[in-house]
Amino acid sequence: MCCFMSELLKVMRTIDDRIVHELNTTVPTASFAGKIDASQTCKQLYESLMAAHISRDRVIKNCIAQTSAVVKRLREEREKNLDDLTLLKQLRKEQTKVFNERCRIHFKPPKNE
């Protein structure tokens, strides 16, 4: 479902990662100030940056919603059939996946858990 998300986000972060380069190549220095409209150039760069942020935010929220829906469905199935070990394992896997997606930057659980 969201297995390609990290690669997609990496591509979507390109404008953020290259902001200094973009500023250096698009905003004129004092010697070229008369040849390029710095206001328009900065406005376009800002709009590109904001569009990238909105798009990335939408992708992240969509992935969270999809993963949450899967966990909710599995939880509901578990409540109907508490003895289904395959279902319990699948639910645990999805819960762990959601946890890792949201907390991977802040916390890494011990390997033995």
CNS distance restraints for C-alpha pairs under 8 A (distance, minus, plus):
assign (resid   1 and name CA) (resid  63 and name CA) 7.63 0.50 0.50
assign (resid   1 and name CA) (resid  66 and name CA) 7.54 0.50 0.50
assign (resid   1 and name CA) (resid  67 and name CA) 7.69 0.50 0.50
assign (resid   2 and name CA) (resid  63 and name CA) 5.82 0.50 0.50
assign (resid   2 and name CA) (resid  67 and name CA) 7.86 0.50 0.50
assign (resid   4 and name CA) (resid   8 and name CA) 6.15 0.50 0.50
assign (resid   5 and name CA) (resid   9 and name CA) 5.97 0.50 0.50
assign (resid   5 and name CA) (resid  60 and name CA) 7.96 0.50 0.50
assign (resid   5 and name CA) (resid  63 and name CA) 7.85 0.50 0.50
assign (resid   6 and name CA) (resid  10 and name CA) 6.10 0.50 0.50
assign (resid   7 and name CA) (resid  11 and name CA) 6.38 0.50 0.50
assign (resid   8 and name CA) (resid  12 and name CA) 6.14 0.50 0.50
assign (resid   9 and name CA) (resid  13 and name CA) 6.02 0.50 0.50
assign (resid   9 and name CA) (resid  56 and name CA) 6.72 0.50 0.50
assign (resid  10 and name CA) (resid  14 and name CA) 6.87 0.50 0.50
assign (resid  12 and name CA) (resid  52 and name CA) 6.63 0.50 0.50
assign (resid  12 and name CA) (resid  56 and name CA) 6.46 0.50 0.50
assign (resid  13 and name CA) (resid  17 and name CA) 6.11 0.50 0.50
assign (resid  13 and name CA) (resid  52 and name CA) 7.57 0.50 0.50
assign (resid  14 and name CA) (resid  18 and name CA) 6.05 0.50 0.50
assign (resid  15 and name CA) (resid  19 and name CA) 5.85 0.50 0.50
assign (resid  15 and name CA) (resid  48 and name CA) 7.93 0.50 0.50
assign (resid  15 and name CA) (resid  49 and name CA) 6.53 0.50 0.50
assign (resid  15 and name CA) (resid  52 and name CA) 7.42 0.50 0.50
assign (resid  16 and name CA) (resid  49 and name CA) 7.09 0.50 0.50
assign (resid  18 and name CA) (resid  22 and name CA) 6.05 0.50 0.50
assign (resid  19 and name CA) (resid  23 and name CA) 6.07 0.50 0.50
assign (resid  20 and name CA) (resid  24 and name CA) 6.09 0.50 0.50
assign (resid  21 and name CA) (resid  25 and name CA) 6.15 0.50 0.50
assign (resid  22 and name CA) (resid  26 and name CA) 5.88 0.50 0.50
assign (resid  22 and name CA) (resid  27 and name CA) 8.00 0.50 0.50
assign (resid  22 and name CA) (resid  45 and name CA) 7.99 0.50 0.50
assign (resid  23 and name CA) (resid  27 and name CA) 5.41 0.50 0.50
assign (resid  24 and name CA) (resid  28 and name CA) 7.65 0.50 0.50
assign (resid  26 and name CA) (resid  41 and name CA) 6.64 0.50 0.50
assign (resid  27 and name CA) (resid  36 and name CA) 7.81 0.50 0.50
assign (resid  27 and name CA) (resid  38 and name CA) 5.67 0.50 0.50
assign (resid  27 and name CA) (resid  41 and name CA) 6.62 0.50 0.50
assign (resid  27 and name CA) (resid  42 and name CA) 6.97 0.50 0.50
assign (resid  28 and name CA) (resid  32 and name CA) 5.37 0.50 0.50
assign (resid  28 and name CA) (resid  33 and name CA) 5.31 0.50 0.50
assign (resid  28 and name CA) (resid  36 and name CA) 6.53 0.50 0.50
assign (resid  28 and name CA) (resid  38 and name CA) 6.56 0.50 0.50
assign (resid  29 and name CA) (resid  33 and name CA) 5.94 0.50 0.50
assign (resid  32 and name CA) (resid  36 and name CA) 6.92 0.50 0.50
assign (resid  33 and name CA) (resid  37 and name CA) 7.51 0.50 0.50
assign (resid  33 and name CA) (resid  38 and name CA) 7.30 0.50 0.50
assign (resid  36 and name CA) (resid  41 and name CA) 7.92 0.50 0.50
assign (resid  37 and name CA) (resid  41 and name CA) 6.22 0.50 0.50
assign (resid  38 and name CA) (resid  42 and name CA) 5.93 0.50 0.50
assign (resid  39 and name CA) (resid  43 and name CA) 6.06 0.50 0.50
assign (resid  40 and name CA) (resid  44 and name CA) 6.16 0.50 0.50
assign (resid  41 and name CA) (resid  45 and name CA) 6.21 0.50 0.50
assign (resid  42 and name CA) (resid  46 and name CA) 6.01 0.50 0.50
assign (resid  43 and name CA) (resid  47 and name CA) 6.14 0.50 0.50
assign (resid  44 and name CA) (resid  48 and name CA) 6.16 0.50 0.50
assign (resid  45 and name CA) (resid  49 and name CA) 6.15 0.50 0.50
assign (resid  46 and name CA) (resid  50 and name CA) 6.14 0.50 0.50
assign (resid  47 and name CA) (resid  51 and name CA) 6.03 0.50 0.50
assign (resid  48 and name CA) (resid  52 and name CA) 6.13 0.50 0.50
assign (resid  49 and name CA) (resid  53 and name CA) 6.31 0.50 0.50
assign (resid  50 and name CA) (resid  54 and name CA) 6.19 0.50 0.50
assign (resid  51 and name CA) (resid  55 and name CA) 6.05 0.50 0.50
assign (resid  52 and name CA) (resid  56 and name CA) 6.03 0.50 0.50
assign (resid  53 and name CA) (resid  57 and name CA) 6.04 0.50 0.50
assign (resid  54 and name CA) (resid  58 and name CA) 6.17 0.50 0.50
assign (resid  55 and name CA) (resid  59 and name CA) 6.37 0.50 0.50
assign (resid  56 and name CA) (resid  60 and name CA) 6.26 0.50 0.50
assign (resid  57 and name CA) (resid  61 and name CA) 6.14 0.50 0.50
assign (resid  58 and name CA) (resid  62 and name CA) 6.05 0.50 0.50
assign (resid  59 and name CA) (resid  63 and name CA) 6.21 0.50 0.50
assign (resid  60 and name CA) (resid  64 and name CA) 6.25 0.50 0.50
assign (resid  61 and name CA) (resid  65 and name CA) 6.09 0.50 0.50
assign (resid  62 and name CA) (resid  66 and name CA) 6.16 0.50 0.50
assign (resid  63 and name CA) (resid  67 and name CA) 6.11 0.50 0.50
assign (resid  64 and name CA) (resid  68 and name CA) 5.91 0.50 0.50
assign (resid  64 and name CA) (resid  98 and name CA) 7.82 0.50 0.50
assign (resid  65 and name CA) (resid  69 and name CA) 6.07 0.50 0.50
assign (resid  66 and name CA) (resid  70 and name CA) 6.42 0.50 0.50
assign (resid  67 and name CA) (resid  71 and name CA) 6.33 0.50 0.50
assign (resid  67 and name CA) (resid  94 and name CA) 7.56 0.50 0.50
assign (resid  67 and name CA) (resid  98 and name CA) 6.83 0.50 0.50
assign (resid  68 and name CA) (resid  72 and name CA) 6.06 0.50 0.50
assign (resid  68 and name CA) (resid  98 and name CA) 7.70 0.50 0.50
assign (resid  69 and name CA) (resid  73 and name CA) 6.10 0.50 0.50
assign (resid  70 and name CA) (resid  74 and name CA) 6.17 0.50 0.50
assign (resid  70 and name CA) (resid  94 and name CA) 7.56 0.50 0.50
assign (resid  71 and name CA) (resid  75 and name CA) 6.03 0.50 0.50
assign (resid  71 and name CA) (resid  91 and name CA) 6.38 0.50 0.50
assign (resid  71 and name CA) (resid  94 and name CA) 6.13 0.50 0.50
assign (resid  71 and name CA) (resid  95 and name CA) 6.56 0.50 0.50
assign (resid  72 and name CA) (resid  76 and name CA) 6.19 0.50 0.50
assign (resid  73 and name CA) (resid  77 and name CA) 6.25 0.50 0.50
assign (resid  74 and name CA) (resid  78 and name CA) 6.06 0.50 0.50
assign (resid  74 and name CA) (resid  87 and name CA) 7.08 0.50 0.50
assign (resid  74 and name CA) (resid  90 and name CA) 7.68 0.50 0.50
assign (resid  74 and name CA) (resid  91 and name CA) 5.68 0.50 0.50
assign (resid  75 and name CA) (resid  79 and name CA) 6.30 0.50 0.50
assign (resid  75 and name CA) (resid  91 and name CA) 6.79 0.50 0.50
assign (resid  76 and name CA) (resid  80 and name CA) 6.56 0.50 0.50
assign (resid  77 and name CA) (resid  81 and name CA) 6.35 0.50 0.50
assign (resid  77 and name CA) (resid  87 and name CA) 7.68 0.50 0.50
assign (resid  78 and name CA) (resid  82 and name CA) 5.26 0.50 0.50
assign (resid  78 and name CA) (resid  83 and name CA) 7.98 0.50 0.50
assign (resid  78 and name CA) (resid  84 and name CA) 7.24 0.50 0.50
assign (resid  78 and name CA) (resid  87 and name CA) 6.54 0.50 0.50
assign (resid  78 and name CA) (resid  88 and name CA) 6.71 0.50 0.50
assign (resid  84 and name CA) (resid  88 and name CA) 6.33 0.50 0.50
assign (resid  85 and name CA) (resid  89 and name CA) 6.12 0.50 0.50
assign (resid  86 and name CA) (resid  90 and name CA) 6.19 0.50 0.50
assign (resid  87 and name CA) (resid  91 and name CA) 6.09 0.50 0.50
assign (resid  88 and name CA) (resid  92 and name CA) 6.17 0.50 0.50
assign (resid  89 and name CA) (resid  93 and name CA) 6.15 0.50 0.50
assign (resid  90 and name CA) (resid  94 and name CA) 6.29 0.50 0.50
assign (resid  91 and name CA) (resid  95 and name CA) 6.09 0.50 0.50
assign (resid  92 and name CA) (resid  96 and name CA) 6.03 0.50 0.50
assign (resid  93 and name CA) (resid  97 and name CA) 6.15 0.50 0.50
assign (resid  94 and name CA) (resid  98 and name CA) 6.23 0.50 0.50
assign (resid  95 and name CA) (resid  99 and name CA) 6.16 0.50 0.50
assign (resid  96 and name CA) (resid 100 and name CA) 6.06 0.50 0.50
assign (resid  97 and name CA) (resid 101 and name CA) 6.13 0.50 0.50
assign (resid  98 and name CA) (resid 102 and name CA) 6.29 0.50 0.50
assign (resid  99 and name CA) (resid 103 and name CA) 5.82 0.50 0.50
assign (resid  99 and name CA) (resid 104 and name CA) 7.70 0.50 0.50
assign (resid 100 and name CA) (resid 104 and name CA) 4.96 0.50 0.50
assign (resid 103 and name CA) (resid 107 and name CA) 5.71 0.50 0.50
assign (resid 103 and name CA) (resid 108 and name CA) 7.64 0.50 0.50
assign (resid 104 and name CA) (resid 108 and name CA) 6.09 0.50 0.50
assign (resid 109 and name CA) (resid 113 and name CA) 7.10 0.50 0.50
